[in-house]
Amino acid sequence: MNKVTDTPYVINMTVLNDSEFLSPYSATDAPVISSDVAEFLENGAAKHMPKRQIELNVHSDCIDDNEKPVYDSAIRNYFRLKADGSDTELKRNLIVSVVFTVIGVIALAAMLLLDHFFASAIWTEVVDIFAWVFVWEAVDQFFIERRRLLRDRRKYQAFTQARISFQSLSKAEQR
């Protein structure tokens, strides 16, 4: 049993006024949370380890029983959209990495041709620098930026699968 992954990452949120909990801009059948709520949750999950489940405890006396399923759905919808955006960004990242690698390799081949047949040392160095800039950017995109994107996607997916509970604020204060 792995204690790190079995223990959920708990985020406690207190809602004193839920008038701006939902974003005013969302599809009718798929509400999403407001940017303030999203920012609070993302900041709360900043130290979230990717393999841990998230448990969100919403403490409030102003959220009624009819709003609870709507707010639950809005939280999941928001992070589902973020996860979908991450998937798109990961695909773009892969394409950019491959294109930059190809450009870098072609430029390195051109440098060898220039060096062997035509150009002076100055032009050979210019093309060499050009090639290595593209190769480095490909490495940066694929190995560094991609890691951040994967971590963000796992965090967003953890929110879509989170255990969300709504509790009375007065009961939480009594503890």
C-alpha positions in Angstrom: 0.0 0.0 0.0 1.5 3.3 -1.1 0.7 6.0 1.5 1.5 8.8 -0.8 -1.1 7.9 -3.4 -3.7 6.5 -1.0 -3.9 9.7 1.1 -6.0 12.3 -0.7 -4.8 15.8 -1.2 -7.4 17.9 0.8 -8.4 21.4 -0.3 -10.8 23.2 2.1 -12.7 26.1 0.6 -15.0 28.4 2.5 -17.8 30.1 0.5 -19.4 33.0 2.3 -21.3 34.3 -0.7 -22.0 32.1 -3.7 -23.4 34.7 -6.0 -20.2 34.6 -8.2 -19.4 30.9 -7.8 -20.5 30.2 -11.4 -19.0 31.9 -14.4 -21.6 34.1 -16.2 -20.1 32.7 -19.5 -20.8 29.0 -20.0 -23.0 26.7 -22.0 -26.5 26.3 -20.7 -26.2 22.6 -20.1 -22.5 22.7 -18.8 -22.0 25.4 -16.2 -18.4 26.2 -15.2 -16.9 27.9 -12.1 -15.9 31.5 -12.1 -12.3 32.5 -12.7 -11.9 33.5 -9.0 -13.1 30.1 -7.8 -10.8 28.4 -10.4 -7.8 30.4 -9.3 -8.4 29.5 -5.7 -8.7 25.8 -6.5 -5.6 25.9 -8.7 -3.6 27.7 -6.1 -4.9 25.2 -3.5 -3.6 22.4 -5.7 -0.2 24.0 -6.3 1.5 21.4 -4.2 -0.7 18.5 -5.4 1.3 15.4 -6.2 0.1 13.9 -9.5 -0.7 10.5 -8.3 -2.9 11.6 -5.3 -6.6 12.0 -5.5 -8.0 15.4 -4.7 -10.6 15.8 -2.0 -12.4 19.2 -2.0 -14.4 20.2 1.0 -16.6 23.2 0.4 -17.8 24.8 3.6 -20.7 27.1 3.3 -24.1 28.0 4.7 -25.3 29.8 1.6 -25.2 26.8 -0.8 -28.5 25.0 -0.8 -29.2 21.4 -1.8 -30.3 22.4 -5.3 -27.1 24.2 -6.0 -24.7 21.5 -4.8 -25.0 19.2 -7.8 -24.8 22.2 -10.1 -21.6 23.5 -8.4 -20.1 20.0 -8.4 -20.8 19.7 -12.1 -19.4 23.2 -12.7 -16.1 22.4 -11.0 -15.7 19.2 -13.0 -16.7 20.9 -16.3 -14.2 23.6 -15.8 -11.3 21.2 -15.2 -12.5 18.9 -18.0 -12.2 21.8 -20.3 -8.7 22.6 -18.9 -7.7 18.9 -19.4 -8.9 19.0 -23.0 -6.9 22.2 -23.6 -3.9 20.5 -22.1 -4.3 17.6 -24.5 -4.4 20.0 -27.4 -1.4 21.8 -26.1 0.5 18.5 -25.7 -0.3 17.6 -29.4 0.9 21.1 -30.5 4.0 20.7 -28.4 4.9 17.3 -30.1 4.4 18.8 -33.5 6.5 21.8 -32.8 9.3 19.6 -31.3 9.3 17.4 -34.4 9.3 20.4 -36.8 12.1 22.1 -34.9 14.2 18.9 -34.8 13.7 18.5 -38.6 14.7 22.1 -39.2 17.7 21.7 -37.0 18.9 18.5 -38.7 18.4 20.0 -42.2 20.4 23.1 -41.1 23.2 20.9 -39.7 23.3 19.1 -43.1 23.4 22.4 -44.9 26.2 23.5 -42.6 28.2 20.4 -43.6 27.6 21.1 -47.3 28.6 24.7 -46.9 31.7 23.8 -45.0 32.7 21.2 -47.5 31.9 22.9 -50.8 31.1 26.6 -50.7 31.1 29.0 -47.9 33.6 30.7 -45.6 34.0 29.8 -42.0 31.8 32.7 -41.0 28.7 31.5 -42.9 29.3 27.9 -41.7 29.2 29.1 -38.1 26.1 31.2 -38.7 24.3 28.1 -40.1 25.7 26.0 -37.2 24.3 28.4 -34.6 21.0 28.6 -36.5 20.8 24.8 -36.4 21.6 24.4 -32.8 19.1 27.0 -31.8 16.4 24.9 -33.4 17.7 21.6 -31.9 17.8 23.2 -28.5 14.2 24.6 -28.8 13.1 21.1 -29.8 14.7 19.6 -26.7 13.2 22.4 -24.6 9.7 21.9 -26.0 9.7 18.1 -25.7 11.6 17.4 -22.5 11.0 20.5 -20.4 7.8 22.2 -21.5 6.0 18.8 -22.1 6.7 17.8 -18.5 4.9 20.9 -17.2 2.0 20.2 -19.5 1.7 16.6 -18.4 1.8 17.6 -14.8 -1.0 20.2 -15.4 -3.1 17.7 -17.3 -2.8 15.2 -14.4 -3.8 17.9 -12.0 -6.8 18.8 -14.1 -7.8 15.2 -14.4 -7.5 14.8 -10.6 -10.0 17.6 -10.2 -12.5 16.0 -12.6 -12.3 12.8 -10.5 -12.2 14.6 -7.1 -14.3 13.8 -4.2 -16.3 16.9 -3.6 -18.3 17.4 -0.5 -20.4 20.3 0.7 -20.5 20.9 4.4 -22.2 23.4 6.6 -19.9 26.2 7.6 -21.3 26.3 11.2 -20.5 22.6 11.6 -17.0 23.2 10.4 -16.5 26.0 12.9 -17.7 23.8 15.8 -14.8 21.3 15.3 
